[in-house]
């Protein structure tokens, strides 16, 4: 298959990436697993994504929106493109014995295997850890499930929304029950999946370091529920410290004030006062000088206790300002603040443009897929966007020929039997 091209010649050209010596077999789909594989791919790993015949990864058909193919036809769902850059895609039906044998052979040649099938789901194909490690003793095998490999909930499927609920996120996100519009609110992105993917990738990197020191591979059991609980951060620590269950506080911070969204005359402002000095300066800007020395507001603890009165005064003050004027004045006074931007404003933000966050790689057929790049800049081993999120099965022939050494006749026979698919 022809190599996919990219519009940015600097990506991947200056340095191969710190993981360029590794091959990853990605048997996952939807988000947590693909996110893990994508992060490894960004760092240079050769990631081979195995997809089923038909439409492949579920998210290829999740939409709208969908990308537009070079010929003007409807392409993959943008949900898919969010988590699958820097991968090669092959179509193999490993429900067939011949297909399972192909994937087993690939697993023997890979350093890392990532999967997010339900508990025991790969055993019948000989692709579970116990079988893979027999032929590849140094493999790093990462299983991502909703609830982990052990415990009473292990067999349950794990969906982000459910994990947000069971992991405590929905109990602290949203307005208080007694307020208008009160009740739990789902976080606008699949945070449980994303945290799970990031924790999994960190664990894989740790396992790689261990293997390079000792030669030992290992099994990684990543639970989305546990990842989400670990990411409760200060809210989780607050409960563990006091035994008091945190409650939903809407846009207010449970331990700081003023630290929330306020409405100006033409838009919203986030005011994030972190100490007493910042509060005094905010009062001066907003014309609330009397409050900065008032015992009810001068100190952080007092401001939290008198939050209702404090917020009412600040709300009235902000209504006299235009959003951008207030932000400029507060920034000049060194008071942390910012606007709430729509995504059109986010990607046009001069800071984001200057930091080069968006890439426009192309598939072999000319289809351009806009993606966000890896967000951390490494001076010696930079991440890169080398490949657009691949079309379904675009690299099937390439992988079977280059990585497994199959001949054209062998691939044709496999394709005739429905074991492998045609690249899209």
C-alpha positions in Angstrom: 0.0 0.0 0.0 1.2 3.6 -0.6 2.5 5.4 2.4 0.2 8.1 3.8 1.5 11.6 3.4 1.4 14.7 5.6 1.4 18.4 5.0 4.0 19.1 7.8 7.4 17.8 6.7 8.9 18.5 10.1 6.8 15.9 11.8 8.8 12.8 12.4 11.7 14.1 10.2 14.0 15.6 12.8 13.8 12.7 15.2 12.3 9.2 15.0 10.6 9.4 18.4 11.6 7.7 21.6 9.4 4.6 21.0 10.3 4.2 17.3 12.0 0.8 18.2 8.7 -0.6 19.4 5.8 -2.3 17.6 2.3 -2.2 19.2 -0.6 -4.5 18.4 -3.8 -2.6 19.0 -6.8 -4.9 19.4 -8.9 -2.2 21.1 -11.8 -0.1 19.9 -13.9 2.9 20.8 -11.8 5.2 23.1 -9.8 4.1 26.2 -7.7 1.5 24.3 -7.3 3.5 21.1 -6.3 6.5 23.1 -3.6 4.4 24.7 -2.3 3.2 21.3 -2.5 6.7 19.9 -0.3 8.1 22.7 2.3 5.4 22.0 2.1 6.1 18.3 2.6 9.8 18.9 5.9 8.9 20.5 7.1 7.0 17.5 5.8 3.4 18.0 4.6 1.5 15.0 1.0 0.8 16.0 -0.9 -1.9 14.1 -4.7 -1.6 14.6 -6.6 -4.8 14.0 -10.2 -4.2 12.9 -13.0 -6.5 12.1 -14.6 -6.8 8.6 -17.6 -4.5 8.0 -17.2 -1.0 9.4 -14.3 -1.8 11.8 -13.9 0.2 15.0 -17.4 1.1 16.2 -16.5 4.8 16.2 -16.0 4.9 12.5 -19.8 5.1 12.1 -20.5 7.3 15.2 -21.8 10.6 14.0 -22.5 13.1 12.8 -20.1 14.7 12.2 -18.1 12.7 9.7 -15.0 13.7 7.8 -15.3 14.2 4.0 -13.3 11.9 1.8 -11.2 13.3 -1.0 -13.9 12.2 -3.5 -16.5 14.1 -1.6 -18.2 11.1 0.0 -18.9 10.7 3.7 -15.9 9.3 5.6 -15.3 8.1 9.1 -16.8 9.6 12.2 -14.7 12.3 13.8 -15.0 10.3 17.0 -12.7 7.7 15.3 -10.2 10.3 14.0 -9.8 11.7 17.6 -8.1 8.5 18.8 -6.4 6.8 15.9 -3.7 8.9 14.3 -0.3 7.4 13.9 -1.6 3.8 13.3 -1.7 1.3 10.5 -5.1 -0.4 10.0 -5.6 -4.0 8.9 -8.8 -6.0 8.5 -8.6 -9.5 9.9 -11.5 -11.6 11.0 -10.0 -13.4 14.0 -13.3 -15.1 14.7 -12.1 -17.4 11.9 -9.2 -19.8 12.9 -7.0 -18.6 10.0 -7.5 -15.0 11.1 -6.8 -15.8 14.7 -3.6 -17.5 13.6 -2.5 -14.3 11.7 -3.1 -12.1 14.7 -1.2 -14.6 16.9 1.7 -14.4 14.5 1.6 -10.6 14.7 1.5 -10.8 18.5 4.7 -12.8 18.5 6.4 -9.9 16.7 5.1 -7.1 18.8 6.5 -5.5 21.9 3.2 -4.3 23.3 -0.4 -5.6 23.0 -3.3 -3.4 24.0 -6.9 -4.8 24.2 -10.1 -3.7 25.8 -12.3 -6.8 25.3 -14.6 -7.9 28.1 -13.2 -10.3 30.7 -11.8 -13.4 29.0 -13.1 -12.3 25.6 -9.9 -13.1 23.7 -9.2 -16.5 25.3 -11.2 -18.4 22.7 -9.1 -16.9 19.9 -5.8 -17.7 21.6 -5.1 -14.0 22.1 -5.3 -13.8 25.8 -2.1 -13.1 27.8 -1.6 -16.7 28.9 -1.4 -17.8 25.2 0.4 -14.8 23.8 3.2 -15.0 26.5 4.0 -18.6 25.5 5.3 -17.5 22.2 6.4 -14.0 23.2 7.7 -14.2 26.8 8.8 -10.5 26.8 5.5 -9.1 25.6 3.9 -6.2 27.5 0.2 -7.1 27.5 -2.2 -4.3 28.6 -5.9 -5.2 29.2 -8.2 -2.2 29.7 -11.6 -3.0 31.2 -14.3 -1.2 33.1 -13.7 -2.9 36.4 -10.4 -4.8 36.1 -9.7 -8.6 35.9 -10.7 -9.5 39.5 -13.5 -8.6 41.9 -17.3 -9.1 41.8 -17.8 -6.5 39.0 -15.1 -7.8 36.7 -17.4 -9.4 34.1 -19.5 -6.3 33.7 -19.0 -4.1 30.6 -17.6 -0.7 31.4 -18.9 2.4 29.7 -17.6 5.9 30.4 -21.0 7.3 31.5 -21.4 4.4 34.0 -17.9 4.9 35.3 -18.4 8.6 35.7 -21.3 7.7 37.9 -19.7 4.8 39.8 -16.4 6.6 40.1 -17.9 9.6 41.9 -17.6 12.2 39.1 -21.3 12.7 38.7 -21.8 13.2 42.4 -19.6 16.3 42.3 -20.4 17.6 38.8 -23.5 19.8 38.3 -25.5 22.2 40.4 -26.8 21.4 43.9 -30.1 19.6 43.9 -31.9 22.5 45.5 -30.8 24.9 42.8 -32.6 25.5 39.5 -31.3 23.0 37.1 -29.8 21.0 39.9 -28.7 17.4 39.6 -25.8 15.4 38.2 -24.3 16.5 34.9 -22.1 14.3 32.7 -18.7 15.8 31.9 -18.7 16.9 28.3 -15.9 14.5 27.3 -15.4 10.9 28.2 -13.1 11.6 31.0 -13.1 8.1 32.5 -12.0 6.6 29.2 -9.4 9.3 28.7 -8.0 8.9 32.2 -7.9 5.1 31.7 -6.0 5.5 28.5 -3.5 7.9 30.0 -2.9 5.7 33.0 -2.6 2.7 30.8 0.0 4.4 28.6 2.0 5.5 31.6 2.0 1.9 32.9 3.1 0.6 29.5 6.0 3.1 29.5 7.0 1.9 33.0 6.9 -1.7 31.8 9.0 -0.8 28.8 11.7 0.7 31.1 11.5 -2.4 33.3 11.9 -4.7 30.3 14.8 -2.8 28.9 16.6 -3.2 32.3 15.7 -6.9 32.9 14.3 -8.4 29.7 11.0 -9.2 31.4 7.6 -8.4 29.9 4.5 -8.2 32.1 0.8 -8.1 32.3 -1.0 -4.8 32.9 -4.5 -4.8 34.3 -6.1 -1.3 33.9 -9.5 -0.6 35.3 -11.4 2.4 34.2 -13.2 2.6 37.5 -9.9 2.7 39.5 -8.4 5.2 37.0 -11.3 7.5 37.6 -11.1 7.1 41.3 -7.4 7.9 41.2 -8.2 11.0 39.2 -10.6 12.4 41.8 -7.5 14.2 43.1 -8.4 16.8 45.8 -12.0 15.8 46.0 -11.1 12.2 46.7 -8.4 13.3 49.2 -10.9 15.6 50.9 -13.2 12.6 51.6 -10.4 10.4 52.7 -9.2 13.1 55.1 -12.5 14.0 56.7 -15.0 11.3 55.9 -17.3 14.1 54.6 -18.9 13.4 51.2 -18.3 16.3 48.8 -21.4 17.7 47.2 -22.1 19.3 43.8 -21.3 23.0 43.9 -22.0 24.0 40.3 -19.4 26.4 39.0 -18.2 27.3 42.4 -15.0 25.8 44.0 -15.7 23.9 47.2 -12.6 25.4 49.0 -12.0 28.8 47.3 -14.0 31.9 46.6 -14.4 33.8 44.4 -13.5 30.9 42.1 -16.3 30.5 39.5 -18.0 31.8 36.4 -19.6 35.3 36.4 -21.5 37.0 33.7 -20.4 40.3 32.2 -22.6 42.4 30.1 -21.7 40.5 26.9 -20.3 37.2 28.0 -18.9 35.0 30.7 -15.7 35.3 32.8 -13.9 32.8 34.9 -12.5 34.5 38.0 -10.1 32.3 39.9 -8.8 34.0 43.0 -6.3 31.7 44.8 -5.2 33.9 47.7 -6.0 37.0 49.7 -3.7 39.3 47.8 -5.3 38.4 44.5 -8.7 39.1 46.1 -7.7 42.5 47.2 -6.5 43.4 43.7 -9.8 42.0 42.2 -11.8 44.2 44.5 -9.8 47.3 43.4 -10.5 46.5 39.7 -14.2 45.8 40.3 -14.8 48.8 42.4 -15.4 46.7 45.6 -12.7 48.3 47.7 -14.7 48.1 50.9 -14.8 44.3 50.7 -11.0 43.7 50.6 -10.7 44.7 54.3 -14.0 43.5 55.5 -13.5 40.6 58.0 -16.2 38.6 56.2 -14.2 38.5 53.0 -10.6 39.5 53.6 -9.4 35.9 54.3 -10.0 32.8 52.2 -11.8 30.8 54.8 -14.2 33.7 55.5 -14.9 34.2 51.8 -16.0 30.6 51.5 -18.2 30.9 54.6 -19.8 34.1 53.2 -19.9 32.9 49.6 -23.5 33.9 48.8 -23.1 37.5 49.8 -19.7 37.7 48.1 -20.9 36.2 44.8 -23.9 38.6 44.7 -21.6 41.6 45.0 -19.2 40.4 42.3 -22.1 39.4 40.0 -23.4 43.0 40.2 -20.0 44.4 39.6 -19.3 42.3 36.5 -22.6 43.3 34.8 -21.1 46.8 34.4 -18.2 45.5 32.3 -17.8 44.0 28.9 -16.1 40.7 29.1 -12.8 41.5 27.3 -12.4 44.8 29.1 -12.8 43.2 32.5 -10.3 40.4 31.5 -7.8 43.0 30.4 -8.1 45.0 33.6 -7.9 42.0 35.8 -4.9 40.6 33.9 -3.1 43.9 34.3 -3.8 43.7 38.0 -2.4 40.1 38.0 -5.7 38.5 38.9 -6.2 35.0 37.4 -9.2 35.1 35.0 -10.2 34.1 31.5 -13.1 33.8 29.0 -15.2 30.7 28.1 -14.4 30.1 24.5 -16.3 28.1 21.9 -14.2 25.6 20.0 -14.0 27.9 17.0 -12.4 30.5 19.3 -10.2 27.8 21.0 -8.5 26.7 17.8 -8.2 30.3 16.5 -6.7 31.4 19.8 -3.3 33.0 19.1 -1.7 31.0 21.9 -2.9 27.7 20.4 -1.8 28.8 16.9 1.6 29.8 18.2 2.0 26.4 19.9 1.1 24.6 16.7 -1.5 22.3 18.2 -3.3 21.3 14.9 -2.0 19.1 12.1 -3.5 18.3 8.7 -2.2 14.9 7.6 -3.5 13.2 4.5 -4.4 9.7 3.7 -3.0 8.0 0.6 -6.1 8.9 -1.3 -5.7 12.6 -0.5 -8.3 12.7 2.2 -7.2 15.4 4.7 -7.9 14.7 8.4 -7.4 17.6 10.8 -6.1 16.4 14.2 -4.8 17.8 17.4 -1.2 16.8 18.0 0.4 15.4 21.2 0.4 18.4 23.6 3.8 18.1 25.2 7.0 19.4 23.5 10.1 17.3 24.0 13.4 18.9 23.0 15.3 15.8 22.0 12.6 13.2 21.1 9.6 15.1 19.9 6.2 13.5 19.3 4.9 13.7 15.8 1.9 13.2 13.5 3.3 10.9 10.9 0.1 9.3 9.8 -3.5 10.4 9.4 -6.0 8.2 11.2 -6.1 5.4 8.7 -8.9 4.3 6.4 -10.4 1.0 7.4 -7.9 -1.7 6.4 -5.7 0.7 4.5 -2.5 -1.1 5.5 -3.7 -4.7 5.4 -1.5 -5.8 2.4 1.4 -3.8 3.7 1.4 -5.4 7.2 0.7 -8.9 5.9 3.5 -8.6 3.3 6.1 -6.6 5.3 5.5 -7.8 8.8 4.4 -11.4 8.2 6.1 -12.2 4.9 2.9 -13.4 3.1 2.9 -13.5 -0.7 0.4 -11.9 -2.9 -1.2 -15.3 -3.7 -1.5 -16.1 0.0 -3.2 -12.7 0.7 -5.6 -13.2 -2.2 -6.6 -16.6 -0.9 -7.2 -15.3 2.6 -9.2 -12.5 1.1 -11.3 -14.9 -0.9 -12.1 -16.8 2.3 -13.1 -13.7 4.1 -10.2 -13.9 6.6 -8.8 -10.5 5.6 -10.5 -7.6 4.1 -9.9 -5.0 1.4 -8.3 -1.7 2.4 -10.7 1.2 2.3 
